Amino acid sequence: MAEILDRILSKYAAQGNDTKDKLLGAAFVVVSKDGILYQGAAGRIGSPTDSPPFAPDSFTWVASLTKIITTTCLMQVVERGLISLDDDVRPLVPELARMQILRGFGADDGQPILEDNKKAITLRHLLTHTVGLAYDIVDSDLVRWSHAVGRTVNNLSYTLGGWNTPLKFAPGEGWCYGSAVDWAGKVLEKLTGQGLEAYMAENIFGLLGINDTTFHSTTAAVEASRVVPCSIRDAASGTVWPCELPVPADPPVESGGAGLWTTAIDHARVLQALLFASSSTGDEADQAGRVLGKKTVDEMFRPQLDAVQRTRLKELTDMFHDGMVPEFPVGFGPIDHGISGIINMEDVPGKRKKGSMMWAGMCNSHWWIDRETGIGATLIVNVLPHPDLVVNRLYDELEAAVYGELIPVWAKKN
């Protein structure tokens, strides 16, 4: 049934100069624990009509699709006993120890009202976005705080200062999406004595045959014909134009939350590895390509939130449906959050089964893992701003076709 997925991708890819309500290009890969079930692409990598074709190995910035890879690394060090999910990480990262809680602004002078944080910050807090960190470019309180203190960097600067903001609430007392996984990456570096990419190369990329994933796009050994430049959709016309990359091409600090450049093939290999680990009966990773043990992956997919955190997550996803949960019907629930992404606690009609996990990135790429069905999928595009409704429609059609056409054929063969 690959032809159906090919046709969907082609339907959304621009033909010639007319990019209205189209994408320049997209790649989509579906995997099981044993290998690739589908890989395909359509369109081109750039605005000129003679740009090279978009392909499953096209190389681009994927923003928050980075998080699942960084989190897998952190769960490895947990599995190896270097830290537990509920250890206080403040002694490891001084910036976290000094973070204060933003309680508001003075009525007379408008200055931030900050309170010392007396609660532990745990690895679990960081990996489930319950620590209180928000992204400063979109959170109105942090925008105001940045202006009040004369701050010129932000989370997209890829610096420690850019990630270093006050907490929105005391750790554990809510849910808020932000730079937490960037700080988790610094925890990993402290524990292992390795840079984040060096650790990934040794413990993830080498095991899985991943060759085109890096934080440093300018030094990557990737042919120019595979490098996807950044594009942006004009809100008025619906057309797509070239734009500057919103992050440094050669980052000062490796961003575990949003810094990787990769391909659909490479990213899907990580999803495949987690599916493979889920099917294992072993408790620990081994040398046969298993990056984690089954118990560890089970913990990643276990709903992590308490009632207060869960309520806040649902409020945010209801408010920002198209940006956070476009693959679910409006008002869908209940949902929770695991260690790496949102979990749907009921089957999504015609789509993924309950207990699946997913996330997306600023550049409008997406992934999901459905352990009950036994598949995972990565969609790679590069278009701003987020959310892009054209991508949302594409993603919806692709997933419906995977479950309506691809999975039944695959199931008969297995």
N, C-alpha and C positions, 0 to 999 in steps of 0.2 A: 504493500500500500504506500510505498515511498512516493509514488506519482502524485498522490493527493497532497502530501506535505509539500512536495516540490511546487505544485500549482498554487498553494496558499502563499508560500514565500514569494513566488513570481508575481502574484496579484498585487502585493504591497510594494514591490520594487519599482522605482521610477524607470520609465522608458524615455530616453532622450532627455530634453531639457525641462520637461514638465514634471516638477516634483511636488505639486500641490497634493496634500493628503497622502503622500507616498514616502517611502524611505529610500535613501540612496542604496542601501544594501543591508542584508541580515544573514546570519548563519544560525543553524539550529541542529543540535545533536541530542539524541535520546540514547540512553545506555541502560543495560541491565548489569548485574554483578559480573556477568561473563563477557561483556563486550558491547560493541555499538549496535544498536537496533536500527538507527537511522542517522545519517548525517547529510546535510544539504545546505545550500545557500542560494541567494539570488541577488541581483543588482551589482553595484560597483562600489569601490571603496571611497571615491571622491566625487566632487561636483562635476568636473569635466566628463563629458559623455564617453571619452575614450580612456577613462580611468580603468585600471585593472579590475577584474571581477572580484566581488566579495566571495569568500570561500570559508570553509570550516577552519582553515588555518590562517585566516586573516588576523592580524595582530593589532590590538587596540587597548586603550585604557578602559577598565571595567569598573572603576570606582568601588562601590560596596560589595561587589561580587568577591572582593578580596577577603571579606570577613570569614567566610566558610573555611578558607584555607588557613588563615591565621588561627582560627578557633581550633581547627584540627591539630595544629601544632601545639597549642596550649593544652589540649586534652592528652597529647602524648606525654608531656612533662608531668601532668597529673598522674597518668597511668604508671609512669616510671618512679613515682614517689618523691619527686622534687618539690612538690607543693600539693596542697589539697584545695578543692574548690572553695572551701570556707575559711582558708587562712587569710589573715589580714595582710594585704600586700603593701601597705603604707611604708613599712620599714625597707622595702626593696626599691621603692620609687619615691624620692623625696618630694617631688611635685604633688603627688597624691596626698602625702601627709600634710602638706600646707594648704590644701584646698579648703576654702570656706563656703558657707551656704549663703546664697543671695536671698535675702528675706524681703526685699523691696527697695524703695527709693525714698529719700527724705522729702517731706511735703514742702519744705521751705527751700532747700538747696538742690534737690534732685539728685543728691549723691547716693551711691549704692549703700544699702544697709547690709552689712556682712556679719555673719555669725560663725564662730569657730566650729568645725565639725569634730564631734567627740566619738563618733561611731566608726567601727572598723569598715574598711573598704576591702571586700573580698574579691577573689577571682570570679566567683559566681556572679557577683554584682556587675562586674565589668562585662562578662560574656552574655548576660541576659538584659543589659541596658536598664538595670534597676539601681544604678549607683547615683543617678541624679545629674549626669552630664548631658547637655544638649548641644546641638550644632549651632555655633554662634552666628552663622550667616543667615539662618532662618528663624531663630528664636528671638522674639521681640525684646524680651528682658535682657538677653545677652548682647543684642545690638545696642541697646540703651546703655548697658554697663560698659561696653567697649568704648562708646563715645565719651562717657563720663570720665573714664580713666585715660583717655588719649591713646588707646590701643590701635595699632595699624595692621597687625597680622590677624589671620583667622584660621579656621580649621583646614582650609584649602592651601595654606602656605606650606604645609608639611614641615612644621617646626614644633618643638616642644611648647614654645610660647603660643603658637596658634591653637594648640589643643588645651592649653592651660586656662580654664575658665572656672568661675565659681560653680558650685553644685546648685541645682534647682530645688533640691530637697535633701534631707539626710539620707545616706545610703540605705537602701532597702525599703524606703517609704513611698515609692511610686514607680512609674515606668516612664522613661524619656530616652529618645534616640539621639545619640551623639558620638563623641570621640572615645567612648569607653574601650573599644577594641584596639584603638591606637595605643592607649595606655597598657592594655593587656600585652601588646607586642613588646613594650618596654620591660614588662615583668619577665617575659620569656627571655629577652636578651640578658637580663640580670642573672637569671637562674642558670642559663646555659653558657654564658660567656661568649656567645656568638651573635653576630648581626642577624636580623630577621631573615634576610634573603639567604644568607649562608646556612642558617638552620633549615630553611625550607628546602634548599638544594640538596642537603644531605639526607633529610628525613622524610621528604615528600616527593620532590621532583625526581630524584634518582631512582627511588623505588618504583615510580609509576611511569617512567619513560616520558616525563614532561620536559620539553626542550625549549619552549617559547614563552616562558612566564618569568617576569622580572619586575623589579621596581624601577629599573634604570633603562628606559626606552632608548636613550641616546647612545648607549653602548651595547645594545642587544645585537646579536649577530642574525638579524632578520632582514631579508631582502626588502628594498623599498616598495616593491610591488605588492607586499603583504601588509604594509603599515596603513591603518585606517586613520585619516585625520578627523578632527572634531568637526561636527556640523551643528547647526541650530535651526529650529523651525521658527519662521516668522509668524507671530500670532495673528496678524491681520490677513495675510495671504495664504497661509498654510503651506508655503513653500520652504524648501530646505537650502541653507546657504553655508559656506565654510565659516568657521569661527576659530578663535584662539582657544587652545587648551586651557581650562580654568585652573589647572594645577601645574607645578613645575615639571618640565620634562625630565629633569635630573634632580630629584628631591633632596633637600638638605637632610631629611630624616625619612627612613623607610616607614610608610604609613600602613600599619597592619589593618586599619579599618577601610582604606579606600585607595591604596597606592599602586596596585598591580596592573601591569599590562599582560594580556594573555590572549589565547585563542579559544574558540568554542570547543575544539578538540581537547586541549589541555585542561580547561576547566571541567569538562564533563568527566575526565579521567578521575578527578578528585571525587565527584559524586559516585562514580562507579566503585571507587575504593571503599567508600562508606557503605554502599550496598553490599559489597563483598564482605566487609567486616560484620555487617548485620546478620549475614547468613552463616557466620562461623560459629562453631561450638567452643572455640578457644577463648580464654579470658584475656590474653595478651597479644599484642602485635607480634608477628613473626617475620622471618626474612623472605617470605614468599610473596611479597607485595602487599601484605596486610599492614595498613598504617596504624590501625587501632584494634583493640579487642572488642568483642561484641558487647560486653557489659558497659564499656566506655561509650560506645555509640548509642546503646540503649539510654544511657543517662543524657546524652545530647538531645535525644528525641522525647525525653520525658517532660511533660509540662512543668515549668519551673516557677510560675507566678502564684502569689497569694491572692486573696480576694481583692484587696485594694489595688495591687499592681494590675491584675487582670481587668478590673473595671476601667482603669486609666488607659490601658492599651485599647480596649474596645471603644472608649470615647474618641481616641485619636484616629483609629481606623474608620470609624463612622464619619468623622469630620473630614478626613483626608483619604477617602476611599480610593480615588483614582490613582493616588500616589503610593498608597501603602498596600492595598489588597484588591487590585483591579481584577484578579482572577476569581474572586468570590462575588456572588450576587450581592447587591446593595442590602445592607442589614444582616448579612449572613453571620451566624454565630452558633455556638460559642467558639472563641479562639483563645489561644494561649501562646506562650513563647518558650521555646526550648533554648538550648545552647547553640546558637547560630541563626535562628530565624523563627518566624511565626508558624504555629502549628494549628491546622484546622481540626477541631475536635469532633466534627461530623463529616460524613461524605459530602463532597461538592457534586451536585447533580451532573451526571454525564462526564465527570472529570475525576480528579484525584480522590483517593480514599482518606478516611479519617486517620489522623496521626501523621499526615504528611507535613513536611517542612519546606519553607520557601523564603526567598528574599530577592531584592532587586537592587539596582545601582543608579546613581545619579545620571548616568549616560543611557538609562532605560533598558539595560540588559537585565535578564531574569534567570533564576534557576528554581527548580523544585526537586524534592526527593519523596517518592511514594514507596515506603518500604513494604506496605501490604501488597501492592501490585508488583513490586520488584523493579521499579524503574526510576530513573532520574533524567532530567533534561536541562540543558543550558541554551538560552537564546542570547546571542550577542549582536548588538547594534551599537551605533555611536551617534546619538542625537540628543541635543539639549533643547529646551529645558525639560526637567522632570516634573510631573509625568507627561509623557507624550501619548495622546489618545490614539494616534495611529498605531503605535507599538502595542498599546493595550488591546486593540481590536485584533491585531495580528496574533498576539500571544493567546488570546481567547480561542481563536480559530485553530491554531496549532494544537493546543491542548485537547480541544474537543475531538480533533481528528486522530490524535494519538490514542485516545481511549475508545473512540468509535470505530477506528479502522486498523491502526497499527497493532494495538494490544490483542484484539481477537485473533489476528493472524499469527502473531508471535506465540500466543497461548496454545494454539492448536499444534504448533511445532514442538512445544515443550510439555 
